[in-house]
Structures are given as C-alpha cells and as structure tokens.
Amino acid sequence: MLRCLAVDPDLQAEFLRDSIGPLFGDYYWWHRAPEKLYEPIRGSNGEPWRPPWERSEDERPGFIYLLELEI
C-alpha cells in the first residue's frame, strides 16, 4: 500500500484530501472573505486559526465540499 502511495500522484492527492482535507477546509474558511458586507474577516483582528475542536460551535464552518479544495 505504501509503495503505491509513494508512486501514484492520484492516490497521493486522494490520501491528502481524505486525511487533512477537513482541517485545510476549515483553515481556508477561517481566512476567506466574510459572507456579509462590513463583517470583518476572521483572523483579521490578530486571532490566529485554531482547530475546530478548540472553538465554539458558532465559530465553526458549515459543510465544506472537499473536492473543490486545491490540495
């Protein structure tokens, strides 16, 4: 299995998307433009990104479609 992972770029991309995709999606959501006009960008106040499990429910993103992420 590891030998296949080492040489197959498609398998590598799938592995990365499946293993770190949710965290990358959350990180991307944290730094993207706000959904409402005049709402500050998350993190623009100097607060660094934290993993979702360290934030309250209202600070977490909704569904993120991982296949659209460019990993």
FIDRENPA-646509 format. One line per 10 residues: number of its first residue (from 1); for each residue x, y, z of N, C-alpha, C. Coordinates in pm, whole numbers, plus 50000, padded with zeros to 5 digits. Atoms other than C-alpha are relative to their C-alpha. Example, Ala and Ser with C-alpha at 12.3 -4.5 7.8 and 13.67 -1.06 7.14 Angstrom:
<pts>
1 = 50089:49881:50000:51230:49550:50780:50090:50120:50000 | 49918:49881:49994:51367:49894:50714:49923:50109:50073
</pts>
This chain:
<pts>
1 = 50082:49880:50000:50000:50000:50000:50086:50126:50000 | 49913:49881:49994:50273:50249:50093:50079:50019:49871 | 49928:49989:50127:50464:50169:49774:49911:50063:49894 | 50094:49939:50095:50154:50254:49569:49982:50149:50030 | 50016:49862:49959:50108:50574:49766:50122:50084:49962 | 49876:49928:50030:50472:50669:49703:50013:50035:49852 | 49978:49979:50144:50444:50648:49323:49877:50048:49924 | 50124:49963:50071:50080:50728:49234:49952:50138:50043 | 50041:49864:49962:50005:51104:49226:49851:50013:50028 | 50144:49994:49974:49629:51047:49211:49968:49945:50139
11 = 50019:50058:49868:49643:50825:49518:50053:50094:50109 | 49946:49902:49905:49860:51085:49693:49901:50113:50025 | 50097:49892:49986:49605:51360:49624:49877:49953:50077 | 50116:50054:49929:49319:51138:49743:50032:49979:50149 | 49959:50021:49861:49511:51046:50060:50006:50133:50075 | 49992:49869:49935:49587:51411:50140:49862:50060:50021 | 50135:49944:49989:49229:51518:50071:49922:49931:50112 | 50073:50075:49898:49091:51242:50295:50058:50020:50140 | 49939:49993:49868:49342:51284:50577:50007:50141:50056 | 49990:49864:49947:49394:51660:50603:49899:50095:49939
21 = 50099:49916:50068:49113:51790:50384:49908:50077:50093 | 50088:49926:49909:48872:51875:50668:50070:50113:50075 | 49927:49892:49931:49139:52073:50855:50038:50111:49904 | 49966:49898:50098:49254:52250:50539:49876:50081:49962 | 50125:49931:50030:48891:52332:50454:49962:50098:50109 | 50030:49912:49888:48839:52480:50799:50095:50119:50001 | 49901:49892:50005:49162:52682:50771:49967:50098:49888 | 50037:49915:50113:49055:52813:50430:49877:50082:50035 | 50122:49930:49960:48710:52904:50565:50032:50113:50097 | 49964:49901:49899:48869:53093:50856:50057:50127:49937
31 = 49931:49886:50060:49069:53318:50623:49931:50057:49875 | 50064:49948:50121:48825:53372:50336:49922:50127:50032 | 50076:49875:49985:48627:53688:50278:49870:49974:50075 | 50124:50019:49923:48326:53738:50508:49879:49987:49908 | 50122:50022:50079:47980:53639:50390:49911:50123:49996 | 50083:49880:49995:47822:53969:50489:50086:50124:49981 | 49930:49874:50022:47923:54317:50382:50029:50065:50135 | 49953:49930:49880:48115:54509:50650:50027:49908:50119 | 49962:50094:49894:48175:54193:50854:50151:49981:49992 | 49853:50014:50008:48544:54167:50948:50040:49858:49958
41 = 49948:50131:50040:48748:53885:50800:50050:49929:50126 | 49955:50077:49884:48806:53612:51057:50152:49998:50002 | 49855:49998:49988:49159:53635:51186:50060:50137:49975 | 49946:49868:50028:49194:53999:51080:50024:50080:50127 | 49978:49931:49872:49179:54105:51443:50122:49946:50072 | 49879:50056:49941:49500:53913:51505:49981:49865:50065 | 50023:50132:49941:49333:53599:51632:50044:49892:49903 | 49953:50105:50090:49516:53301:51485:49896:49889:49983 | 50086:50115:50024:49341:53000:51338:50022:49897:50111 | 49994:50111:49905:49260:52725:51586:49920:49885:49941
51 = 50077:50113:50052:49138:52373:51507:49854:50010:50044 | 50143:49988:49970:48758:52338:51505:49964:49954:50141 | 50036:50052:49869:48751:52136:51827:50041:50094:50114 | 49962:49901:49899:48907:52433:52012:49912:50125:49995 | 50088:49884:50015:48632:52675:51901:49857:49961:50031 | 50141:50027:49973:48267:52709:51989:49929:49965:49870 | 50076:50044:50117:48001:52573:51752:49975:50114:49900 | 50031:49890:50092:47917:52918:51609:50124:50054:49930 | 49876:49960:50068:48284:52971:51511:50048:49894:49901 | 49961:50107:50091:48292:52653:51302:49926:50014:49868
61 = 50068:49989:50128:48211:52633:50933:49889:49897:49986 | 50100:50100:50035:47915:52454:50788:50067:49895:49912 | 49947:50102:50089:47961:52190:50521:50101:50062:49903 | 49899:49957:50096:48278:52230:50311:50018:49888:49899 | 49987:50100:50105:48290:52047:49977:50149:49979:49971 | 49856:50021:50006:48640:51896:49991:50053:49980:49860 | 49949:50025:50136:48663:51803:49622:50032:50129:49928 | 49968:49871:50063:48676:52174:49535:50129:50060:50054 | 49877:49948:49943:48983:52230:49753:50118:49959:49913 | 49881:50031:50080:49311:52251:49563:50113:49962:50094
71 = 49896:50051:49910:49535:52034:49777:50110:49940:49916
</pts>
